[in-house]
Amino acid sequence: MDDRYGTDVLAAGWRDKNARRVPRVAAERDLVVEVATDGWCGAVTGVKSGHVELEDRHGRRRLFPLGPGFMVDGQLVELGPPAPSAPAARPATARTASGSFAVADARARVALPSRILVEGRHDAELVEKVWGDDLRIEGVVVEYLEGVDLLDAMLAAEPPSAKRRYGVLVDHLVPGSKEARIADAVARGPHGAHMLIVGHPFVDVWQCVTPQALGIRAWPEVPRGIDWKTGICRGLGWPAETPADLARAWRRVLGAVSSYRDLEPALLGRVEELIDFVTS
């Protein structure tokens, strides 16, 4: 017969003897997490002061205390802080992911007033992965707008100047598109002299990753009326029913990128152009 108290009634730990063990998971960036109490689902964007910040598919962010009460892939977990990462040593002849010569033991410069603006978090993460080392050396900050529609309002709040230039990267910048009309209007406006707006022709920055990097023949065609990312995932046979599915899909796309060789030339040239503009 099992005696849950043991032979010593005063022994410590009897309360925990049959307690359910919940695995502890590090809150690494981009980990998709669901809050067990209210169903909020989002990707980890950072950990600070004992709290984890989650961002859902609509760009909304919330803070939650680290600890129990979370689910990952349907399993209850306890979230802990991510492990500190030690910088990897580079040989003197190493190159950055963008193809530039790496500068050993270089500290990031104080940020310049000028900056690069991109449409969303995925754009910012892709630029950071390939050009992050170069941007830190130059002191260039990348900010995201959550849509080119908000560019005009942002410029009104923080207008550019000769000493504060803005380079803007726009998705789907092709003749006749909504994005092209907005970009043309801004360029002709009062702030155009201190801005450079460029873009790639793809519907979303996901397509700037070459099919070869992902091991596919081509990106699927998505019919009109279907959410683009959902259609892409379905066309590739990936789960696409929940925001967590789409977040995992982006992690898969971003994980396929190791250097500029994995990106389309239509993006490479535009980002280099923006870096030159804001640092000149």
C-alpha positions in Angstrom: 0.0 0.0 0.0 1.4 3.4 -1.0 1.9 5.7 2.0 2.1 9.2 0.6 3.3 10.6 3.9 6.2 8.1 4.3 7.4 6.6 7.5 8.4 10.0 8.9 5.4 12.2 9.3 7.5 15.3 9.9 9.6 14.8 6.7 9.6 17.6 4.2 8.4 17.2 0.6 5.4 15.0 1.0 3.2 17.6 -0.7 5.2 17.5 -3.9 5.5 13.7 -4.0 2.7 13.2 -6.5 2.7 16.7 -8.0 2.6 17.0 -11.8 5.9 18.0 -13.2 5.7 20.8 -15.8 8.7 21.3 -18.1 10.6 24.5 -18.0 11.1 26.2 -21.3 13.4 29.2 -22.1 11.5 32.2 -23.5 13.6 32.4 -26.6 12.7 35.1 -29.2 10.0 34.0 -31.7 8.9 31.0 -29.6 5.2 30.7 -30.1 3.4 30.7 -26.7 -0.3 30.4 -25.6 -1.4 31.8 -22.3 -3.4 29.0 -20.6 -5.8 31.3 -18.7 -7.2 33.4 -21.6 -5.9 31.8 -24.8 -3.8 34.8 -25.9 -1.3 33.4 -28.4 1.8 35.2 -29.7 5.5 35.0 -30.4 8.1 36.0 -27.8 9.6 39.4 -28.7 11.6 39.9 -25.5 12.1 39.3 -21.8 12.6 42.1 -19.3 12.3 42.6 -15.6 10.8 39.1 -15.0 8.2 39.5 -17.7 7.9 38.1 -21.2 6.4 40.2 -24.1 4.2 38.3 -26.6 3.1 39.7 -30.0 0.1 38.2 -31.8 -0.4 38.0 -35.6 -2.0 41.5 -35.6 1.0 43.1 -34.0 -0.6 43.6 -30.6 1.7 43.1 -27.7 1.1 42.1 -24.0 3.4 41.5 -21.0 3.1 38.4 -18.8 5.1 37.4 -15.7 7.5 34.6 -16.3 6.7 31.3 -14.7 3.8 28.7 -15.0 0.6 29.2 -16.9 1.8 28.9 -20.5 1.4 26.3 -23.3 3.8 25.5 -26.1 2.5 23.1 -28.8 -0.5 22.3 -26.6 1.6 21.3 -23.6 1.7 23.1 -20.3 5.1 24.6 -19.6 6.8 27.0 -17.2 8.5 29.9 -19.0 11.9 31.0 -17.8 14.4 33.6 -19.1 16.5 32.7 -22.1 20.0 31.5 -21.6 22.7 34.2 -22.2 24.5 33.7 -25.4 28.2 34.1 -25.7 29.4 35.9 -28.9 31.2 33.5 -31.3 34.7 34.3 -32.2 35.4 35.2 -35.8 38.5 34.7 -37.8 40.2 37.8 -39.1 39.0 37.1 -42.7 35.4 36.3 -41.7 32.5 38.0 -43.5 29.1 39.1 -42.2 25.9 37.6 -43.5 25.6 40.5 -46.0 29.1 39.7 -47.5 31.0 42.5 -45.8 34.3 42.0 -44.1 33.6 41.4 -40.4 35.2 43.9 -37.9 36.6 42.0 -34.9 35.6 43.1 -31.4 33.7 46.1 -32.8 31.2 47.8 -30.6 27.9 49.2 -31.9 28.0 52.9 -32.6 25.7 55.3 -31.0 22.6 55.4 -33.2 22.5 58.0 -35.9 19.5 60.4 -36.2 18.9 58.8 -39.6 17.2 55.5 -39.8 15.6 52.8 -42.0 11.9 52.2 -41.9 10.3 48.9 -42.9 6.7 47.8 -43.0 6.5 45.1 -40.4 8.3 42.9 -37.8 9.2 40.2 -40.4 10.9 42.8 -42.6 12.9 44.1 -39.7 13.9 40.6 -38.6 15.1 39.6 -42.0 17.1 42.9 -42.4 18.6 42.3 -39.0 19.6 38.7 -39.7 21.5 39.6 -42.9 22.6 43.2 -42.3 22.6 43.5 -38.5 26.4 43.5 -38.1 26.8 46.2 -40.7 24.0 48.4 -39.3 25.5 48.2 -35.8 28.9 49.3 -37.1 27.2 52.2 -38.9 24.9 53.1 -36.0 21.7 52.7 -38.1 18.4 51.8 -36.4 15.7 49.8 -38.2 12.1 50.6 -37.2 8.9 49.1 -38.4 5.7 50.9 -39.3 3.1 48.2 -39.2 2.1 49.2 -42.7 3.1 51.8 -45.3 -0.4 53.4 -44.8 1.0 54.8 -41.5 4.1 56.4 -43.1 2.5 59.8 -43.6 1.4 60.1 -39.9 4.8 59.0 -38.7 6.5 61.7 -40.8 4.1 64.3 -39.5 5.1 63.3 -35.9 8.8 63.0 -36.6 9.7 64.8 -39.8 13.0 64.1 -41.5 15.6 66.7 -42.2 19.0 67.1 -43.7 20.6 65.7 -40.6 17.8 63.1 -40.0 17.3 61.1 -43.2 14.8 58.3 -43.6 15.2 55.4 -45.9 12.0 53.4 -46.4 11.6 49.8 -47.6 8.2 49.0 -49.1 6.7 45.6 -50.0 5.0 45.2 -53.4 6.3 48.4 -54.9 5.1 48.0 -58.4 3.5 50.4 -60.8 -0.2 50.9 -60.1 -0.2 49.3 -56.6 -1.5 51.0 -53.5 2.0 51.0 -52.1 3.4 52.8 -55.2 0.7 55.5 -55.0 1.4 56.1 -51.3 5.2 56.2 -51.9 4.8 58.7 -54.8 2.6 61.0 -52.8 5.1 61.0 -49.9 8.0 61.6 -52.2 6.3 64.6 -53.8 5.4 66.0 -50.4 7.2 68.3 -48.0 9.4 65.6 -46.6 10.5 64.0 -49.9 13.9 65.9 -50.1 15.2 64.0 -47.1 13.8 60.6 -47.8 14.5 57.7 -50.1 11.6 55.2 -50.7 12.5 52.0 -52.5 10.9 48.6 -52.6 10.8 45.1 -53.9 8.1 43.7 -56.2 6.9 40.8 -54.0 3.6 40.7 -52.1 5.4 40.1 -48.8 8.9 40.0 -47.5 8.6 36.1 -47.2 9.0 35.9 -51.0 12.3 37.7 -50.8 13.8 34.4 -49.5 14.7 32.3 -52.6 12.8 29.1 -53.1 16.1 27.3 -53.3 16.9 28.3 -49.7 13.6 26.7 -48.6 14.1 23.6 -50.8 11.0 24.3 -52.9 10.6 24.8 -56.7 8.7 28.1 -56.4 6.5 30.1 -54.1 2.8 29.0 -54.4 0.3 31.3 -56.2 -2.3 32.6 -53.8 -5.8 33.3 -55.3 -7.4 36.7 -54.6 -9.6 36.8 -51.5 -7.4 34.5 -49.5 -5.1 35.8 -46.8 -1.7 35.7 -48.4 0.3 34.0 -45.6 -2.5 31.5 -45.0 -2.5 30.6 -48.7 1.2 30.3 -48.9 1.2 27.8 -45.9 -1.5 25.8 -47.4 0.2 25.7 -50.8 3.3 24.4 -49.1 1.4 21.8 -47.1 2.2 23.6 -43.8 -0.4 24.1 -41.0 -2.2 27.4 -41.3 -5.2 27.2 -39.0 -4.0 29.4 -36.1 -1.8 32.4 -35.5 0.7 30.0 -34.0 0.9 28.1 -37.2 1.7 31.3 -39.2 4.3 32.3 -36.6 6.0 28.9 -36.9 5.9 29.2 -40.7 7.8 32.5 -40.5 10.3 31.0 -38.2 10.8 28.3 -40.8 11.3 30.8 -43.6 13.6 33.0 -41.6 15.6 29.9 -40.4 16.3 29.1 -44.0 18.3 32.3 -44.4 22.0 32.2 -43.5 23.4 35.0 -45.7 22.7 37.3 -48.6 22.9 34.4 -51.0 19.5 33.2 -49.7 17.8 36.4 -50.7 16.5 37.7 -54.0 18.6 40.4 -55.7 15.5 42.7 -55.8 15.8 43.0 -52.0 19.6 43.0 -51.7 20.1 46.0 -53.9 17.4 48.0 -52.3 18.6 47.5 -48.7 22.2 48.4 -49.7 20.8 51.5 -51.4 19.0 52.5 -48.2 22.1 52.0 -46.0 24.2 54.2 -48.3 21.5 56.9 -48.3 21.2 57.1 -44.5 24.9 57.0 -43.8 26.1 59.4 -46.5 
